[in-house]
Amino acid sequence: MQTIVRLQAICLVLILTLGSVAAPASAQDAVQDPKQPSVDNPHMHFWGDSSLNNCWTHFDENDSAGSAPEGYGEETYSQGQQVEIDYTCRVQENFKQDMYLDGNGTILIELVFQIYSADCTDQSECKDLTLTLYRGTVEVARSVTPVSSVNNGDDETIRWEIQTNETMERWNKSSEEPSIRVEYSAPGESGFLCVVFDCDGQFRMYYSNNEDNASVIANFPVINASATGPGGGGGGSIADKVDDALPGFGLVAGIGALALAAVRASRFTREE
């Protein structure tokens, strides 16, 4: 009887060992994908087509496939036409795992624009250069830069720092990936000088593969799930976070409990 009990115990150990080995391997899948965020890969890069009709992001700085080879997207406007833009840069692929951020960290976003338009007046329709960070469909933060600060046709870098808090700790996969909306509206140049000079309006956004190597990036303070506090960001309990960090953890625990119960039941049957 002792031999049988020993064999059952050995089987239990093997089951738990194989399960614990398989779980971390699954957890590493997202880390090994360079398009996915991780502690060692927290930088989100921006890409898009040449006409700003499509803007996307991911975390692999070496994958610019499909992005405009000149390194920017641009919309042009005829003389006197309203320079108006509204588009959103979204994550190309849904996250494979939830993203956890340091609740006391900083999200740093750096974008570069080249805009040419007239200044705003009391009679003109205007919207300052407005950047909005979303987590899924929820607005997280907004940056507003006056038209007069960015509309002279020069390259302008927007460096935007967002202090995180406990409500920003967890970004759920497949529903809460980050996106950035870009909005701008101002009148086009017109008047006597436009007879001599080119007054066509312009709105250009540089991508991460721009030829000047200007920093176009969003840096998230990514941490491991186990490093977050209890209940942070509406993410639930520590057990939930460990389960996300180690896929299959709950299954392994369940199998182990069943195996242990089987061993005990076997012993009770023999004793009876």
C-alpha positions in Angstrom: 0.0 0.0 0.0 2.8 2.4 0.8 4.2 1.8 -2.7 0.9 2.8 -4.3 0.7 6.0 -2.1 4.3 6.9 -3.1 3.4 6.5 -6.8 0.4 8.7 -6.4 2.4 11.3 -4.7 5.0 11.2 -7.5 2.2 11.7 -10.1 0.9 14.7 -8.1 4.4 16.3 -8.1 4.8 15.7 -11.9 1.4 17.2 -12.6 2.2 20.4 -10.6 5.7 20.6 -12.1 4.5 20.3 -15.7 1.8 22.9 -15.1 4.1 25.4 -13.5 6.5 25.1 -16.4 3.8 25.5 -19.0 2.3 28.6 -17.3 5.4 30.9 -17.5 6.0 29.8 -21.0 2.6 31.1 -21.9 3.2 34.3 -20.0 6.3 34.9 -22.1 4.4 34.8 -25.5 3.5 38.5 -25.3 6.9 39.5 -24.0 8.6 37.8 -27.0 6.4 39.7 -29.5 8.1 43.0 -30.1 4.9 44.7 -31.0 3.5 44.1 -27.5 4.3 46.2 -24.4 6.5 44.8 -21.6 8.8 46.0 -18.8 11.7 45.8 -21.3 9.7 47.1 -24.2 7.6 50.1 -23.0 8.0 52.4 -26.0 5.0 52.8 -28.3 5.9 54.0 -31.9 3.8 55.8 -34.4 3.3 54.9 -38.1 0.9 55.9 -40.9 0.2 56.5 -44.5 1.3 59.5 -46.5 -2.1 61.2 -46.4 -2.9 60.8 -42.7 -5.9 58.6 -43.6 -4.5 55.8 -41.4 -2.3 56.1 -38.3 -1.4 53.2 -36.1 1.0 52.3 -33.3 2.8 49.3 -31.8 5.9 48.7 -29.7 8.4 47.5 -32.3 10.7 50.3 -33.5 12.1 48.1 -36.3 8.7 47.3 -37.9 7.6 50.2 -40.1 5.9 47.9 -42.6 3.2 49.9 -44.5 4.2 53.2 -43.1 5.0 56.2 -45.4 8.7 55.8 -46.5 9.2 59.6 -46.3 8.5 59.3 -42.5 5.4 61.5 -42.3 1.8 61.9 -43.3 0.5 65.2 -44.7 -2.7 67.0 -45.7 -2.5 70.1 -47.9 -5.1 72.8 -48.4 -5.6 75.4 -51.1 -5.1 79.1 -50.4 -7.7 80.4 -47.9 -9.1 76.9 -47.2 -9.7 76.0 -43.6 -6.8 73.8 -42.3 -8.8 71.2 -40.4 -7.8 67.7 -39.3 -9.3 65.1 -37.0 -7.8 61.5 -36.8 -6.9 58.9 -34.3 -3.7 56.7 -34.0 -4.7 53.3 -32.7 -2.8 50.2 -31.6 -2.3 48.0 -34.7 -2.9 44.7 -32.8 -4.8 44.2 -29.6 -2.8 43.5 -26.5 -2.2 39.8 -25.7 -2.0 40.5 -22.0 -3.2 43.4 -19.8 -0.7 46.3 -19.5 0.2 47.4 -16.0 1.6 50.8 -15.2 3.4 52.3 -12.2 0.7 54.2 -10.4 3.3 56.9 -9.5 5.0 57.0 -12.8 4.9 59.2 -15.9 3.6 58.6 -19.4 5.8 60.6 -21.8 4.5 61.3 -25.3 6.6 63.1 -27.9 5.1 64.1 -31.3 6.4 66.4 -34.1 4.1 68.4 -36.4 4.6 70.9 -39.2 1.6 73.2 -39.6 1.0 76.2 -41.8 -2.2 78.3 -41.4 -3.4 81.8 -40.6 -3.9 83.0 -37.0 -7.3 82.8 -35.4 -9.5 85.9 -35.1 -12.8 86.5 -33.3 -14.6 85.7 -36.5 -12.8 82.6 -37.5 -13.5 79.0 -36.6 -10.6 77.6 -34.6 -9.5 74.6 -32.6 -6.1 74.6 -31.0 -3.8 71.6 -31.6 -5.5 69.1 -29.3 -4.1 65.7 -28.4 -6.3 63.3 -26.4 -5.1 60.1 -24.8 -7.7 57.4 -24.5 -7.7 54.0 -22.7 -10.2 52.2 -24.8 -13.1 54.7 -25.1 -12.3 56.5 -21.9 -10.4 59.8 -22.0 -7.3 59.8 -19.8 -5.7 63.1 -20.5 -5.7 66.0 -22.9 -3.0 68.4 -24.2 -3.9 71.7 -25.9 -1.3 73.9 -27.8 -2.5 77.3 -29.1 -2.7 77.7 -32.9 -0.4 80.7 -32.8 2.4 78.5 -31.3 2.5 75.9 -34.0 1.2 77.4 -37.3 4.3 79.1 -38.7 5.3 76.2 -40.9 8.3 75.1 -38.8 8.7 71.7 -37.1 7.2 71.8 -33.7 7.7 69.1 -31.0 5.0 68.5 -28.5 6.4 67.0 -25.3 3.6 65.8 -23.2 4.0 64.4 -19.7 1.1 62.6 -18.0 1.4 61.8 -14.3 -0.2 58.3 -13.7 -2.3 57.4 -10.7 -4.0 54.3 -9.4 -6.9 54.6 -11.9 -4.3 54.2 -14.7 -2.6 51.1 -13.4 -4.3 48.5 -15.5 -5.1 48.6 -19.2 -7.2 45.6 -20.1 -6.3 43.6 -23.3 -8.7 43.8 -26.2 -10.7 46.7 -24.8 -8.5 49.3 -23.2 -5.5 49.7 -25.5 -4.2 53.3 -25.7 -5.1 55.6 -28.6 -4.3 59.2 -29.4 -6.7 61.6 -31.2 -5.3 64.6 -33.0 -7.5 67.6 -33.7 -6.7 71.0 -35.3 -8.7 73.7 -37.1 -7.6 77.2 -38.3 -8.3 79.4 -41.3 -6.0 79.3 -44.3 -3.7 82.2 -45.3 -5.1 84.6 -47.9 -4.5 88.2 -48.9 -2.2 90.4 -51.1 1.0 88.6 -50.1 -0.4 85.3 -51.4 -0.1 86.7 -54.9 3.7 86.5 -54.5 4.1 83.7 -51.9 2.8 80.2 -51.6 0.0 80.4 -49.1 -1.3 76.8 -49.4 -2.2 75.4 -46.0 -0.5 72.3 -44.5 -0.8 69.8 -41.7 2.0 67.3 -41.3 2.7 64.7 -38.6 6.0 62.9 -38.5 6.2 59.2 -37.8 8.8 57.2 -35.8 10.7 56.4 -39.0 11.2 60.1 -39.9 14.5 61.0 -41.8 15.6 63.5 -39.1 15.4 60.9 -36.4 13.2 63.2 -34.3 11.7 61.5 -31.3 8.2 60.3 -32.1 7.2 58.0 -29.3 5.0 57.3 -26.3 6.8 55.9 -23.3 4.7 54.0 -20.7 5.9 53.2 -17.2 5.2 49.5 -17.6 5.7 47.2 -14.6 5.0 43.5 -13.9 1.5 42.7 -12.7 2.8 41.4 -9.4 4.3 44.8 -8.6 0.9 46.6 -8.6 -1.0 47.3 -5.4 -4.3 45.6 -4.4 -7.2 46.9 -6.4 -5.2 49.4 -8.4 -6.9 50.8 -11.5 -10.0 48.7 -11.1 -8.0 45.6 -11.9 -9.4 43.5 -9.1 -7.5 41.5 -6.5 -3.9 40.4 -6.4 -5.1 36.9 -7.3 -6.6 38.2 -10.5 -3.3 39.9 -11.4 -1.2 36.8 -10.7 -3.6 34.8 -12.8 -3.1 37.2 -15.7 0.6 37.2 -15.2 0.7 33.3 -15.2 -1.9 32.0 -17.6 -3.1 28.5 -16.5 -2.2 29.2 -12.8 -5.8 28.6 -11.7 -6.0 25.5 -13.9 -2.8 24.1 -12.3 -4.1 24.8 -8.8 -7.4 23.0 -9.7 -5.6 19.9 -11.1 -3.4 19.8 -8.0 -6.4 19.9 -5.7 -8.1 17.1 -7.6 -5.0 15.0 -7.6 -4.5 15.5 -3.8 -8.2 14.7 -3.2 -7.7 11.5 -5.2 -4.7 10.4 -3.1 -6.6 11.1 0.2 -9.7 9.3 -1.0 -7.6 6.3 -2.0 -6.0 6.2 1.5 -9.4 6.5 3.2 -10.7 3.6 1.1 -7.8 1.3 2.1 -8.0 2.2 5.7 -11.7 1.3 5.8 
